[in-house]
């Protein structure tokens, strides 16, 4: 049974994720579907930032992972970039041209600074993207909403709107391991979802199948379908690429989908301007086919 305390994000289980103790939940028709961890108590090398975890289907199947042993800095569903004017906000080792992945003292953090709105189905807040010294690289206004998808079947939709604003006196350049010289389509960094899967999931678009084909594409939507280790089958349908964005996808090494900001070349937010983004993820129980996934993105 949902209580007022539940809706405020208190008195609910923490599921083992480090948190500040007052993390809100998103609800769909009274069902908690995602916890928003605002200020995780993490080592700076893990890229501390607000993130959604656990995220669940309406039937309760978990569809996000956080702090996995293979990539501890993967934090549920979050926004993070490995190179923001030289600061690593993704976590883990930094890819350095001609050196490869290297541990550096270049890790910043993304910090919640205040609420604009907070309710059971919508969270709207302000954030600072900070360098290792705590100086602000970017300011952000972020809104997260949860709603039921109309029609038969059990599905709900997460929408994430983000406005990243550069300071008045400085351009901000967003980069990735790929733009810093790593081969193999490793252009990750942006809105990233670390999923869970009992075995490698399937990934497809309207016309492409499999990790090799989908990674780096600019199709309107990408679907990932798999089976949760604790629960049944699920499907995640992602949409919302912006100009110049590409899909970064992994299924064999780990299950993950990212709206990548700098897949092949850096992206610049000019001084005193903003980058506007709007992402949508349909979270459904069961394995959806291509036709149904396409309908759900409309």
Secondary structure, DSSP 8 states (H G I E B T S, - for coil): ---HHHHTT-SS--TT----S---EEEETTEEEEEEESS----GGG----EEEEEB-TT--B---BS-SS-TT-BSEEEE-SEETTBB-S-S-EEETTTEEE--S-B-EEEEEEEEEE-SSEEEEEEEEE-TTS-EEEEEEEEEEEEE-SSSSSEEEEEEEEEEEE-TT--EEEE-TTTTT--SS----EEEEE---SS--EEE-SS-BSHHHHTT---SEEEEEEE-TTS-EEEEEEE---TT-EEEEESSSS-EEEEES-SSS-EEE-TT-EEEEEEEEEEEES---HHHHHHHT-
